[in-house]
């Protein structure tokens, strides 16, 4: 661990922030902020990408039950198209952190950029692999966004959203070509923009 922020991990009301959904062609970007309870640790936290769906769901329920605080934030497709995906991701994380109760005294953010926050914040590259609070945030964000994409698949049948969750798979591109672009597709992303 980087000694610059190791001590921070021992302080109370430390929030971990992460987002999910930067790469998809459809749907929002969803962020989570989590303050873990140091006296009630959660076993088995990992980067959400290293967990199967069933384990993510189990851990998400546990995080929601045992964390001192957790919150979700998001940026919609229109905001992604207007701001760009990086700025929309930072906005989603900022929104998640803003509604934490109790509010965080410090925040560690996955990646190399930190959104504007009401508390001191630091970016931690690959933080979702080494900071438990960021791991918890990555799990909540992933579970929340995946559930939303499954629900959107019922509203927009034929695109396979329940399988690829909006990512640019071959099947998704083929569905866009045959069925057209919907209001949940990101028009600023190349594969969508080329079909308009």
Secondary structure, 3 states (H helix, E strand, C coil): CCHHHHHHHHCCCEEEEEEECCCCCECCEEEEEEECCCCCCCCCCCCHHHCCHHHHHHHHHHHHHHCCEEEEEEECHHHHHHHCHHHHHHHHHHHHHHCCCCCCCEEEEECCCCCCCCCEEEEECCHHHCCHHHHHHHHHHHHHHHHHHHHHHHHCCCCCHHHHCCCCCHHHHHHHHHHCCCCCECCCCHHHHCCC
